[in-house]
Every structure is written in C-alpha cells, then in structure tokens.
Amino acid sequence: MRVSNVSIVINVLLSAVKLVAGIMAKSGAMLSDAIHSASDVFSTIIVMIGAGAAAKKADHDHPYGHERMECIAAVILSVILFVTGLGVGYDGLSKIIGGHYENLAVPGAAALAAAVLSIAVKEAMFWYTRYYGKKIDSTALMADAWHHRSDALSSIGSFAGILGARLGFPICDPLASVIICLFIVKAAYDICKEALDKMVDKSCDEETEREMAEIIKLQDGVKSLDVLMTRMFGSKIYVDVEISADGEITLIESHAIAESVHEAIERSFPKVKHCMVHVNPYIQKIGSSS
C-alpha cells in the first residue's frame, strides 16, 4: 500500500507536468505520454483494491482464500493498458495518414525537458515497485512496475519523436505515438498472460518441482516418490504428493512420514500455501536391490 501511495502521488504530479508541457510545446507525443501517465494512477488504484482483496483470510464461501483476486486486478490493469495503447496509437496514426506534415506544429523545448524528466522518474519507479513486488511476491504490483517501465519507454519514444520534429521532420512526433502504442500493447499482453497463467492452475517452474522432489525423497521412511503435482493459486502454490512407504508399518508411522514430507515442503518453500500428501504401500520391483 505504501508503494502504491507513492506511485499515485508521483504519477499525478508527472501527468500534470507532461500535460502542461505538451500543451505549451504543442506536442502530440507528449500529450499522449501524459495520458499514459494518468492511466497509471487508475492502474495503481486497481492494484490497491486487488491486493486488499487478496489479503483477506479464507472464509466459509472461499475456503482456499482470495489470492486470485490479485490476478483479476492484474487482468483489469492489462485491459486498461491495452486500451490506452490503442488510443495513443490511433491518434498518431490518424495524423500520419492525414498527411500535410508541413502543417504539424513543431514541438517546443519544454516537451523535450518533460520527456527527459519522465524517463528518469518512471524508470526509478519501475525499479522501486519491482523491488517490493518481488519482495512480497505480488502479481499486481509487478504488473504496476511494468506499467511504469512502459511509461519510461513511451517517454523515450516521445523524446525521439519530439527531437526529430524539432530537427525538421514533423512526422516524427506522431510516429513516436505509434511506436509508444506498440510498447504499451506488448506490456499489456505480458501482464495479462502471467495473470491468466496463475488463474488456470498452471504448474510452477520445473526447477522448483525438481527441488521439491529432492526434498521429498530425502525424508525418512519415503521409499519412492510416485506423483508430484503443483498448481499456482494467485501468488501461492498448492502441492499434491503421492509417496510410497513400507506397507508393514502402522498407520501412525505412515502418517508421521506424510507429516514430515508436508512440513519439509512448506518449510522449504514459503510460497507453498498447502501440501497434501498421500501414502501408498511400497511394492518392491523385481530385480531391485533395495
């Protein structure tokens, strides 16, 4: 929430600076950039709502918790980002198709200064938000970080377009808006894909599963690992395991083995919300020396 509050304040101030600079310097690219920054304010509010909903404890109607609410927030954010990108691209493309480039206003120096300021501020916000997004493993916060990065990239496009227009190539200003559009749409796609992966029970990465398998096999009493399945639930992981243990031991002993596996997985992987362990009677294979 602290990161989001900082993001809102900075984006409001930066949007105002870019809007004024865009109007004063008569730069369509800078005005498009200002709109992009303004959209960051709404995206951050969505992140705050999603993070708050995801943090709610499990209840009778939602026994598995609410972690996927953060993914929903990230999807909504990606849609806003996508629409913003299309709007920016349409404005630039319409000016290019319209022709009469000699009638396009040459942007003033204030637009260049605003672009440089925006690049520095938004790149700093990207690293700041990304750091805390990774620290608390927040999908929505990571999406907001990339929104900052897309804004920094759009400002680079603005700078190039404004500079080109000032050097005698007025088409560069609307062309920058089209290029900015492509960056924004690509960021929207990446954000949406990651969020949807976490909503459709996608397994976690192979390296994590390999490490889990090694830990399970090291537990006392585990004869073999029969099944290991993982699924993402928002930013958390659910794990389903089937192991084999000596079929001659008591139920209490087999339960203790299952508990040791359960505790080892949840202790070694903080992202694991729950690990379910099923115990099968071990059947020694013919020819096996164990």
Helices and strands as residue ranges (DSSP letters): H 2-25, H 28-54, H 68-98, G 101-103, H 109-135, H 139-166, H 172-197, H 206-217, E 224-233, E 236-245, H 251-268, E 272-281
